[in-house]
Amino acid sequence: MTTFETTDPTGPGRLFIGGQWREAADGARTEVVDPSRGTVLTTVAAAGPADVDAAVRAAREAFDSGPWSGFSGRDRGRVLHRVAELIRAEADEIARLESLDVGKPITLAHAVDVTNAANDYEYYAALAHTLDGSTRDTPLNALAYTQRGPIGVVAAITPFNFPLILAGSKIAPALAAGNTVVHKPADETPLSALYMAGLFQRAGVPDGVVNVVTGTGPVAGEALLRHPGVDKIAFTGSTAVGRHAASVAGENLKPVTMELGGNAAHLVFEDADLEKAVGAVIKAFVFNTGQFCMGGPRLLVARPVHATLLKILAEAVPGVPVGDPRLPETVVGPMAGERHLRKVEEYVALARKEGARIVCGGERLGLDGGYYYRPTVIADLSNDSRVIQEEVFGPVLTVQPFDSEDEAIALANSTPYGLAAGVQTGNLARAHRVADRLQAGIVWVNDWAMLDPAVPFGGVKESGFGREYGPEALASYTKVKSVVVSLD
Ligand code: NAD
């Protein structure tokens, strides 16, 4: 037994409202499962409408009384710097928690999740004092200027796959701009959000500025979405729930950003460095056990190198280390929950029924009762198969040949999604030409998943709208006011 089984640093798993830890008003709790064992790890409070109301009121009071929105941007930046420092100082503990909760390999949790979360807070700490307005040249006999200020109470609703990073990509810019936040983490993976609540307090974020309500989507999430005291909704999750959230936001005329599903195409041209491309192809579909909105599950390969690449994948993919996320050498851990594993099994069964060729994988990996699935490569599917058109969200790669650049682009753009895409080519002109024509919020050339808080990402088509990261995200947590002063 390692310490992983025995310690729960989030303590009793209560709601964090107005700087206080408290149980749900009706005492309800929900289970958190260890995906590497299929056993219950702990329970956390399950917020109901009364708790969500208390959290929104606390955020409203904190906003209106101004301990945060009244700070200068530079002072807010100082506190956010402390958040980044504490994340780095407590990296081992936070990575351990994220790994335990999501089933992420510990090495990945450290190198990607914790590192990026710290970078997010540091980046927006630096941007916090850039919220300047400007004077405007007009024919009026007046001094006209703009001011940029916070919107108010932000509802941040986040998914299960990157709990720490996706909370940070909302909370960091929201706080930098002077807003207050109510965060509803995913039902299945709430632990790092609770840990961060305590960390914010230790960093000097005033009480009520960040509130965390754990609980289910249909109860806690829905109550937050509909609460009249919320001024902006920042949602990341599936396209189905996002569609619902956008319609509720529309009814209530709330500004909203939507980071939704993805199903990216990865294009390999015959002029690519194949050895390098294979590394990127494998990373793109196994990263985070394929539970990556910006993963690359659809491989499109130029016909002259199609057979060669399939052969290389058939040899290389079974060698990817799958197993216990606690072990430093593990690259692919379990799926984060049983429902995700079942969904992957259903899609692979459908591929078989449609006569596809399972090049490798195609089955569960029986290990410790956990939700493991072997990385799987599938060839010979028709482009209209649901396995290609829909978001499988697991370690599954489909491979299709193409005969021309136009055909590659048409196949890449043929699904309802448009979050990310990738191009492998040695031809510089082609790289730019193809990147320009791909319908995606971010395009990577000759690698995959190169992400940084300075570089915005987000969707087109059914992958949503709005951008996270970059000054673009900061701007989305602000409103502009114009002041025109008569000089008569
Ligand atoms: P999900 O849509 O099931 O849940 C997302 C969040 O919404 C959770 O916190 C959930 O509790 C909440 N929710 C559910 N029903 C709700 C309701 N009625 N009202 C309010 N909130 C509700 O998504 P998931 O399964 O947790 O995450 C996977 C999905 O997220 C995938 O589709 C993936 O592509 C997408 N995703 C997108 C991005 C991006 O940046 N575009 C990033 C990560 C994940």
Boltz pocket constraint, residues with backbone or C-beta under 6 A from the ligand:
constraints:
  - pocket:
      binder: B
      contacts: [[A, 157], [A, 158], [A, 159], [A, 160], [A, 161], [A, 162], [A, 166], [A, 184], [A, 185], [A, 186], [A, 187], [A, 215], [A, 216], [A, 217], [A, 218], [A, 220], [A, 221], [A, 222], [A, 223], [A, 225], [A, 236], [A, 237], [A, 238], [A, 239], [A, 240], [A, 241], [A, 242], [A, 244], [A, 245], [A, 258], [A, 259], [A, 260], [A, 261], [A, 262], [A, 292], [A, 293], [A, 294], [A, 391], [A, 393], [A, 419], [A, 458], [A, 459], [A, 463], [A, 464]]
      max_distance: 6.0
